[in-house]
Amino acid sequence: MSGPHAGRARKDAGGDVEEEHEGGMERWLLTYSDMITLLLALFIVLYALSSLNKVKYAEFAKGLKTSFNNGPSQPSSSRTVTSKKLGKLKITKGAASLSQLEKQIQQALKKAGLIHDVNISIQARGLIVSLVTGKTFYSKDSAALSPVGERVVNVAGSVIAKHTNLVNVDGYTDNEPILGGPYTSNWQLSAQRAVVVVLALQNEAHVNPTRLYAVGFGQYHPIVPNISPANQAKNRRVEIVVSPPGKKVVLP
């Protein structure tokens, strides 16, 4: 046998002849050709990058930055807000800072004689308008707004409707078990309380429904320990949470 792929014959212990193939050279050539191919691809990429003009290079750098930052950064004020997708929603010009909204809502509620019927504060999650039990909100095992509660939601919602901040409505209950009635658990009751307020914001205050979320938290996020009827009344509440401009809804 002759040629570059010829093997060489040797005898085994029984005297039979075996043919030993020389495959090492072929494996080396395959590895070498792969390496050359990769080097060629690298040089092509480097040449392409060296030919970019300033505009294309800036776009390339921006794309890398976006990828490493896991998406585009969100605008921080009403002056810099552009059309940015948040999930399936868009935030456009008109989003107000939380301090602006707080001042406007306080003025509107004060003018309507309702300023003492709500708690308003700015927290990490956003601007929170808290509606609690008593003349403002809920009796035990009820999801219905009182007349005063309806006015509070309408007045505050009319201010919120003028802007584009996302709004989360959170419903809560005390720790008493549900005994009869249309609800079988505190989960259902808290969710329905949130839904009632969302519907009022949409239908009465004309807040864009694509900005609204309703969430029920049951009895599991009390603001005070459920150790007395007075404390339980404070935990039966709904919170209207207005997110900062350009930010997604943040849950507790």
N, C-alpha and C positions, 0 to 999 in steps of 0.2 A: 504494500500500500504506500502511496507517495502523496505529496501535496502538503499544504500547511495544516490540514486537519488530520493528518495521518496519526494513528496511534502507534504504540510500540508493543510488541508481543513479549509475554513472559510466561514461564511455566509455573503452575501452582504445585502444591505438594504432591498431587496425584499424577503429575506429569502432563496434565491437559494444558493447552495453550490458551491464555486469556489476552484480550486486547485492551490496553490501557489508553483511554482517550485523554488528550491534552486540552482541557476546558479552561484552564486558568487564563490563557491569553484572551479568549473571547469575553470572559467576565470583565477583565481589565479594560478592554476596548469599549464595552457598554458603559461602564462607569465614567470613562474619559469623555465619551460622546455626550452623556447627560450633563456633565460639568460644563462642557463647552456651550451646550444649549442654554443653560442657566446664565452663564456669563454674557452670552449674546443678548438675552432678554434684559439683563441688568443694564447693559450699555445702551440699549434702545430706550429704556425708561429715562436714564440719565440724560440722554440726548434730547428727548422730548421735553423734559423739565427745563433744560438749558435754553430751549427755544421759546418758552412762554413769554408773552409780553407782560407788562406790569398789571394790566387789568386782569388777565387770566391767572396770574400768580396770586393776586389778592383774593380772587374767588376761590382758588385752590386752598389758600391759607385759611380763609373763612370756613370752608367746608370741613377742614381738619379740626378747627377749633370747635365747631358745632358738634362734630362727632364725639370728641373727647369730653365735651361738657354735657353730653346726653340730651341734646336739644337746644333750641334757641332760648336765650335769656328773656325773661318777661319784662315789660315796661314797668317803670317805678312811679310814674306820675301821670296826671291827666294830660300834660303837655306832650308827653312822649309816647302816648298810647297809639299804636297802629293796629291794623287788623291782624290779630294773632289767634291761631286756633288753640282752643283749650278743650281737648277731647273732640266732641262734636259741636262745640259752641264757639262763637267768636266774640271777642271783646273789642269794641271799636271806640272811637273818640267819645268822651262823655263820662268816663269812669271818674268818680270823685274820690279824693283822699278821705280817709276815715275821720280825720278831724273836721273836714268840711261837712261831711254827712252828720256827724254828731251835733255840730252846731245848728245845722238846718233842722234836724229832727227835734231837738230841744226847743227851738224857737216855735216850730209848728205846734208841738204839744202844749207848750206854755200858752200860746194864743188860744188854743182850744180848751184850756183849763184842765189838761190831762197830765201835766208834767209830773205830778206826785203819784200817779198810778202805774208808773213803770220804773224799771232800773235800767240805766243806760251806761255802758262802760266800753272802753277800748281795751281788748286783751290780745293775746298772741294770735288767736284765731281770726280776729276781726272786730268790727263794731257790733256789740251785742245789745239788743233791745229785749229785755227780759219781762215777760208777762207772767205774773203769779196769781195765786188764788185770791179769794175775797171778792170785792166788788169789780175787780178788773177781769178775773178769769174764771177758774174752774172750781166747781164743787166736786165732792168725792165721786168717783166713777163716772164723771161726765166729760165729754169732749166739746160741749157747746160753749161758744163765746157768750159772755154776758153783754148787755147793751154797751156798757163802758168798754169792755174788751174789743167789741166791734169798732168802736170809734177810735180807739188807740191804734188798731191795726190799719184802719183806713187812713188816718192822719200820717202815721209813720210811713206807710206804704206809698202814699202820694208823693212824699219826698224821694223815697227810694226809686220810684218809677221814672224819675227824671234823669237818672244816671244808668250806667251799664254794669255796675259791680254785680258779681254773682251773689245769690242769697240762699243760705241754708236755713231751713226751719226745723228746729229740734224739739220733739215732744218728750216729756218726762212724766213719771207718776211717783207716788209715794210707795211704801213697801207693803201696803195692805193688799191682801188677796182679793180678787174679783169675786163677788158673790151675786150671781144672777145678772140680768141686764143683757144688752146686745154684745158685750165684750167678754171673751173667755179668758183673757190674760192681760197683764199690764203691758205686754208688748203691743197687743192690738190697740189698747186704749191710748198709749203714748203715740203710736203711729197715727191714729185718727185725729188726735189733737194737733199734730203737725199738719196733717192734710187739711183740716178745717182752716187753719191760718193761711196755708198756701192758696187755697181757693179764694179766700177773702182778698189776699194780695193780688191775685190774678183778676178776679171778677169785679171787685169794688175799687181797688186802688190802681188797677190797670198796669201792673208790673208785667213785663214780658215773661211769659211762662217758660221760655227757654233758659231763663236765668235762675229758675227756682228749683230747689231740692227739698224733699220732705223726708225726715228720718225719725224713727221712734227708738228711744233708748230704754224704755221700760223703767224699772225702779233702780237701775244699776249705776246711775251717776247722780246721786243726791248732792245738793250743795250744803246741807246740814244733816247731822245724824237724825234718823227717823225715831226719835226717842220721846216725842210728845206730839199731840195734835197740832200745835203751832208750827213745829218743824216740818211735820208731814205736809201741812198746807203750803209751806215754802217750796217743797220739792215737787208739788203738782204745778207744773209750769210749762211754758213754751218759750224758747229763745229764738228770736230772729237774728241771724248772724250774717252780717254784710261783710264779704271778703274784701281785702285790699284790692286796689285796681290792678287788673292783669294777673290776679292770682286765682288758683283753683280753690274750691271749697276744702276747708280743713275740718275734719271731725275731731271731737274731743277724745 
